[in-house]
Each structure stands twice: as structure tokens, then as C-alpha cells.
Amino acid sequence: MKKYVQLSLLMCMFSLMGCQGKFEIPGPDTTSPTYETTYLPPVENPPVDNIPSDNPPDEYPPADDLRDPALWPFSSDSPWNMPIGNGALYEQTGAPCTNSLVFESFGASINSEEWSHPVYHASVNDPLVPIYLNGVERLRINIPSNAESSLPYNGDGHLHIIDPSGNYVVEMYRAFPRSGGGWNVDYYVRLDLHGPGILTGGARAYGGSAIGGLIRKGELSNGIRHALAIAQPWTHLWPGGPVWPANKDDGNISSKYSGNYPMGQLAAIPPNINLEELNPPLSPEGLAIGRAMQDFGVYNVDSAGVSVVYAEPAAAGELGRAHYDMPRLWALLRCVSNNSPTNVGGGGNIRRAPLAPALMAK
């Protein structure tokens, strides 16, 4: 018995030491994916107890008749915009996927002013600026003169420019001002904001749009009507390859990933949890994020030093006390085991929130 206790204490010490790693958010792997997208079968664990079978949609402020893709991008049937359905199957807390997601929930946070994704909507009056890849000019786009890539300056350098029409975004990775004018980038892609936002490239490790799932300016007070993008430490992520809607992983997964939460995995707060009755109460900003986690869920799109959601830097001043609410909200998440291209959000005949309105015509 004494040896068993000593061994247990030793294992705990190693576990604590492993949590002190350097905070680092690696950039996306822009090479061809090593693994094909896979579709995980439903886990054997039963769904969480006492979840009503037919939840009516929550009340949201009225949406405009048509959506502006620059502010609320991607098709209505995109996984970024599809609410959780009443057919969703939620894992139990101790199931492998959920355990990998929440076991370090005490460190969950929000990336906004650093390691985030600045978004600028250019106008025709903004300068036409050259973009260089490997020292060669590849395109010219309108970029506001005040545009800055993400902090820290030696980090991922994300920068995303929506064109004057509001229909397309040029997403850039490691974008830095070039001596003599223009921007040097390590990667860029032009995406249609009327498209699905997935499986068509993007400046994010999972292979899709970098602005998908991003908390935008104004959403915390008006309602976040889309799923959230999250990132997890390598020790949480599954080395078996991505699951839909991801088709890539971040770096060499065979040597880095050691958990059970796949890239692309959907998770959500089960509907039997009343966020408004948590004690102590959530802040208004934390409640807005919690409702998005419950009504639309979260998708893992990257790896990070700690568990995080993402808000664009322009929304940083609107976060209020949401940072303090994140550990509690994160601990409530559960993996959804039956999300797939033909069963988005777990399926069912009732959705947690109204479907996204149609987009404005191009």
C-alpha cells in the first residue's frame, strides 16, 4: 500500500509539471493533409440523463431579412451556422473525448488582443496593396491603412481582409509589412463568404476559414448566432486524424497529439443545464458565450497552449468579465458523438435556435 501511495504521488507530480509548458500557438500546416477526414461512430456511452427530447428554440433578437456576409458569413447550412438539434447525443463526463476536452478547464480563456484574428472590411478608397509570397507578388487587394496583423509580432501574424463588395475574404497567415510597401505572407487564400467556410482551404490548421467561429464586434450584446471556434493543447488532441468538418491537423500529429479530442470535433453544453441559474451568475458577456456554446456548439480548429475560444481584436473591449466565466463554461461542454455532414449538429426535427437567414445577393 505504501508503494502504491508513493507511485500515485509521483504520477501527480509529473502531471503538474507537464502543465507548466511554454504558452505557444502554432500556425496552420499549409501542406497537404497527412490524414483523410474520418467520421467517428457514435460512442457507446448513453446520452446525458434528463435531456428533454424537444427543446423549443431560445429567444434571440429578430434577425434581418437578409444577412450581410461581411458581418455574418457562410451559408445557412454551414456547420458554423447550424444550431444544435434535438437529436444530438452528448457524451458522459468521463468518456474519453469529453474528458480530454474538459480535464484542464480551469485554464480556459479567450484569445482576443493576442493570438487572434484581425478582420478588416476594405473600401474601394483604401490603397491597393501588393501581397508577396516567397518574394513574388501574387495579388493586389484593397487594405485599410490602419490594418495590423495579430499580436504578438513574432507570432502567427494572422490578417483577414474582406473585399469592398463584402462577398470575399483574403485570409493570410504570417502577414507582415514589407520594406518598401506591401505585405509578405507565408500563406493566403481567397474565400467566398457565401460558401460553407469549410473544406475549401483557409488560414487555420483545420483546413477551413479562419474567421469561422470568431466572435465579432457587436455580437456579445446582439447575440452570437453561430458556433464558436476553439483550440486545445496538443496533449488534448487525438492522433488518429481529423473528423468532419476538419480535413487537416496542426503539424506532426503522431509525435505531438496524445489525447482523445479530434481536430474538427463538435462539443456543446447539454440543454438540461440552465445557464441563467448558475451560481454565482454569469456575466452578461459570459452568458452570451455560454448560449452560443449550448445552442450552436464549438468546433476545434487549431492547437494552442491552453483551451481557448477566439474573439477578433476589435471585440476585445466588449468582453467584460467573460474571461472569468470561461473555466466554468468550459467544464460544462460535452462531445457530441453523432455530428456528421448528413447530421449536422446532431440532427433532429427541432433546433436550439432559428436558422440563419439567407445571405444578400452578390
C-alpha positions in Angstrom: 0.0 0.0 0.0 2.8 2.4 0.8 4.5 1.8 -2.6 1.1 2.4 -4.3 0.7 5.8 -2.5 4.2 6.8 -3.4 3.7 5.9 -7.0 0.4 7.9 -7.1 2.1 11.0 -5.6 4.9 10.7 -8.2 2.4 10.5 -11.1 0.6 13.6 -9.8 3.9 15.5 -9.6 4.7 14.6 -13.2 1.2 15.6 -14.3 1.6 19.1 -12.6 5.0 19.6 -14.1 3.6 18.9 -17.6 1.1 21.7 -17.2 3.9 24.3 -17.0 4.8 24.3 -20.6 5.5 27.4 -22.6 2.4 29.1 -24.0 2.6 28.7 -27.7 0.0 28.7 -30.5 1.5 27.0 -33.6 0.4 28.2 -37.1 -1.5 26.1 -39.6 0.1 23.4 -41.6 -0.3 24.6 -45.2 0.9 21.4 -46.8 -1.4 18.6 -48.0 -3.2 16.8 -45.1 -1.5 13.6 -43.9 -4.8 12.1 -42.9 -8.1 11.9 -44.6 -11.2 13.2 -42.8 -12.8 10.4 -40.8 -16.3 10.0 -39.4 -16.3 8.7 -35.8 -19.2 6.3 -35.0 -21.4 7.2 -32.0 -19.8 6.3 -28.7 -21.4 3.6 -26.6 -22.0 5.9 -23.7 -25.7 6.8 -23.4 -26.7 10.5 -23.8 -26.6 12.7 -20.8 -29.6 11.9 -18.5 -32.7 14.1 -18.3 -32.2 16.0 -21.6 -35.6 16.9 -23.0 -36.3 15.4 -26.4 -37.9 18.5 -27.9 -36.4 21.8 -26.8 -38.0 24.9 -28.3 -35.6 27.4 -29.8 -34.3 30.0 -27.5 -35.4 33.6 -28.0 -33.0 35.7 -30.0 -33.3 39.3 -31.2 -35.0 39.5 -34.6 -32.6 38.9 -37.5 -32.6 41.0 -40.6 -34.5 39.6 -43.6 -31.1 39.1 -45.3 -27.7 38.6 -43.9 -24.6 40.7 -44.7 -21.9 38.1 -45.4 -19.2 40.5 -44.2 -20.8 40.5 -40.7 -22.4 37.1 -40.6 -20.6 34.9 -43.1 -21.2 31.5 -44.8 -24.2 29.6 -46.0 -27.2 28.8 -43.7 -26.4 25.1 -43.8 -22.7 25.6 -42.9 -21.8 23.9 -39.7 -20.7 27.3 -38.5 -24.3 28.5 -38.7 -26.3 25.3 -37.9 -27.8 25.2 -34.4 -27.7 22.0 -32.3 -30.6 19.7 -33.0 -32.7 17.7 -30.5 -31.2 14.5 -31.9 -27.7 15.4 -30.6 -26.1 12.7 -28.5 -23.9 14.1 -25.7 -21.1 12.1 -24.1 -20.9 11.4 -20.4 -18.3 13.4 -18.5 -15.9 10.6 -18.1 -16.0 9.5 -21.8 -12.5 9.8 -23.5 -13.4 12.6 -25.9 -15.1 14.8 -23.3 -12.5 14.0 -20.6 -9.7 15.3 -23.0 -11.8 18.4 -23.6 -12.5 19.5 -20.1 -9.9 18.0 -17.7 -8.0 21.3 -17.7 -11.0 23.6 -17.9 -9.6 25.7 -15.1 -7.2 27.3 -17.6 -9.8 28.1 -20.3 -9.6 31.6 -21.7 -10.4 33.9 -24.7 -7.8 34.9 -27.3 -8.6 38.4 -28.5 -5.9 41.0 -28.2 -3.1 38.4 -28.9 -3.1 35.2 -30.9 -6.3 36.1 -32.5 -7.7 37.0 -36.0 -8.0 40.7 -37.0 -10.7 41.3 -39.6 -10.9 44.4 -41.7 -13.6 45.3 -44.3 -11.9 47.3 -47.0 -13.4 50.0 -49.1 -12.7 51.0 -52.7 -11.0 54.1 -51.4 -8.4 52.1 -49.4 -4.9 51.7 -51.0 -4.4 48.8 -53.5 -1.7 46.9 -51.8 0.5 44.0 -53.2 0.8 40.7 -51.4 4.0 38.8 -51.7 4.5 35.0 -51.2 8.1 33.7 -51.3 9.2 37.2 -52.5 6.9 37.1 -55.5 3.9 39.5 -55.9 0.8 37.2 -56.1 -2.1 39.7 -55.9 -3.2 43.2 -55.1 -6.1 44.0 -52.8 -7.6 47.0 -51.0 -6.3 47.1 -47.5 -7.1 49.8 -44.9 -4.0 51.9 -44.0 -4.6 51.1 -40.3 -4.6 47.3 -40.8 -2.4 45.3 -38.4 -1.8 41.6 -38.2 -2.3 39.8 -34.9 -0.1 40.2 -31.9 2.5 39.1 -30.8 4.6 40.4 -33.7 6.7 37.3 -33.9 3.7 35.0 -33.8 1.1 33.8 -36.3 0.6 37.2 -37.8 -3.0 36.5 -39.0 -4.7 39.2 -41.1 -8.0 38.9 -42.9 -9.3 41.4 -45.4 -12.9 41.4 -46.6 -13.1 43.0 -50.1 -15.1 46.1 -50.7 -18.1 44.1 -52.1 -18.4 42.2 -48.8 -18.5 38.9 -50.6 -15.0 37.6 -50.3 -12.2 37.4 -47.7 -8.5 37.1 -48.2 -7.1 35.2 -45.2 -3.4 35.5 -44.5 -1.0 33.7 -42.2 2.3 35.3 -41.0 1.4 38.6 -42.8 4.0 41.3 -42.0 4.6 44.7 -43.6 7.2 44.6 -46.3 10.1 47.0 -46.5 9.2 49.3 -49.4 5.5 48.6 -49.2 3.1 45.7 -49.4 2.8 42.6 -47.2 4.9 39.5 -47.0 2.8 36.3 -46.2 3.6 32.7 -45.7 0.1 31.7 -46.8 -3.0 33.2 -48.2 -6.3 32.1 -49.6 -9.4 33.9 -51.0 -12.7 32.5 -49.8 -16.3 33.1 -50.8 -18.3 34.3 -47.8 -21.4 32.8 -49.4 -19.8 29.3 -49.2 -19.7 26.8 -46.4 -16.5 28.1 -44.8 -15.0 24.5 -44.6 -13.1 22.1 -46.8 -12.1 24.8 -49.3 -8.9 26.0 -47.6 -8.4 28.7 -45.1 -5.7 30.2 -42.8 -6.5 27.8 -40.0 -5.0 24.5 -39.0 -8.2 22.5 -39.5 -8.3 23.4 -43.3 -11.2 25.8 -43.2 -11.9 29.5 -42.8 -10.1 31.4 -40.1 -13.0 33.8 -39.5 -15.4 30.9 -39.0 -16.5 30.7 -35.3 -14.8 34.0 -34.5 -16.7 36.3 -32.0 -17.1 39.6 -33.9 -17.6 43.1 -32.7 -21.1 43.7 -31.5 -22.1 40.1 -31.2 -21.7 39.9 -27.4 -24.6 42.4 -27.0 -26.7 41.4 -30.0 -26.4 37.6 -29.7 -23.8 35.2 -31.1 -25.7 33.2 -33.7 -23.1 30.8 -34.8 -20.8 28.0 -33.5 -17.5 29.0 -31.8 -14.0 28.2 -32.9 -11.8 26.7 -30.2 -8.3 25.4 -29.8 -6.8 22.8 -27.5 -3.3 21.9 -26.3 -1.6 19.0 -28.2 -2.0 16.8 -25.1 -5.8 17.0 -25.5 -5.9 16.2 -29.3 -6.4 12.8 -30.9 -3.6 11.5 -33.1 -6.0 9.5 -35.3 -6.7 12.3 -37.7 -9.3 15.0 -38.2 -13.1 14.5 -38.2 -15.6 16.5 -40.2 -15.8 19.4 -40.8 -11.9 19.5 -40.5 -9.7 17.8 -43.1 -6.3 18.7 -41.7 -4.4 18.7 -38.4 -1.8 21.0 -37.0 1.7 19.8 -37.6 3.1 16.3 -36.9 0.2 14.7 -35.0 1.9 11.3 -34.5 4.6 12.9 -32.3 2.6 15.7 -30.7 -1.0 14.6 -30.1 -1.7 12.4 -27.1 -5.4 13.0 -26.2 -8.8 11.9 -27.4 -10.4 15.1 -28.8 -10.1 15.1 -32.6 -9.5 18.2 -34.7 -12.9 19.2 -36.0 -14.9 17.6 -33.1 -18.2 19.3 -32.1 -18.9 19.8 -28.5 -21.8 21.7 -26.7 -23.3 22.4 -23.4 -26.2 20.0 -22.8 -29.7 21.5 -22.9 -30.6 20.4 -19.4 -28.2 22.9 -17.9 -29.9 26.3 -17.2 -27.1 28.9 -17.7 -29.2 31.6 -16.2 -29.4 29.8 -12.9 -25.7 29.2 -12.4 -24.4 30.4 -9.0 -22.6 32.8 -9.0 -24.4 34.2 -12.0 -22.6 34.5 -15.3 -21.7 38.0 -16.6 -23.8 39.2 -19.5 -20.9 38.6 -21.8 -20.2 35.1 -20.3 -23.9 34.3 -20.7 -23.8 35.3 -24.4 -20.8 32.9 -25.0 -22.5 30.2 -22.9 -25.6 30.4 -25.0 -23.6 30.1 -28.2 -21.9 27.0 -26.7 -25.2 25.5 -25.9 -27.2 26.5 -29.0 -24.6 26.1 -31.7 -21.6 24.3 -30.0 -17.9 24.6 -30.5 -15.5 23.2 -33.1 -11.9 22.5 -32.6 -9.9 24.2 -35.4 -6.4 24.6 -34.0 -3.9 23.8 -31.3 -3.0 26.2 -28.5 -1.1 26.5 -25.3 -4.4 26.4 -23.3 -8.0 25.8 -24.1 -9.4 28.9 -25.8 -12.2 30.5 -27.8 -11.5 33.4 -30.2 -12.8 37.0 -30.4 -11.5 39.4 -33.0 -9.3 42.1 -31.5 -12.0 44.7 -32.4 -14.3 42.9 -29.9 -11.7 42.8 -27.0 -13.2 45.9 -25.3 -16.6 44.2 -25.2 -15.6 41.0 -23.4 -16.2 42.5 -19.9 -15.9 39.7 -17.3 -16.3 36.9 -19.8 -12.7 35.8 -19.2 -13.6 34.9 -15.6 -16.6 32.8 -16.8 -14.7 30.7 -19.3 -13.4 28.0 -16.9 -17.0 27.2 -15.6 -18.5 27.3 -19.1 -15.7 25.0 -20.5 -16.3 22.5 -17.8 -19.9 22.1 -18.9 -19.0 21.1 -22.5 -19.6 17.6 -23.8 -18.6 16.0 -27.0 -21.5 15.5 -29.5 -21.0 12.0 -30.8 -23.3 12.0 -33.9 -22.3 15.1 -35.8 -21.7 14.4 -39.5 -22.1 16.0 -43.0 -25.6 14.4 -43.2 -26.5 15.0 -39.5 -25.1 18.5 -38.8 -25.3 19.5 -35.1 -26.6 16.0 -34.2 -29.7 16.2 -36.3 -33.3 16.1 -35.2 -36.5 17.9 -36.0 -36.1 20.9 -33.7 -33.1 23.2 -33.5 -31.8 25.1 -30.5 -32.0 28.4 -32.3 -33.6 29.8 -35.5 -31.8 29.0 -38.7 -29.6 31.8 -40.2 -31.5 34.0 -42.7 -30.5 33.9 -46.4 -27.5 36.0 -47.5 -27.6 39.1 -49.5 -27.2 38.5 -53.2 -23.7 39.1 -54.7 
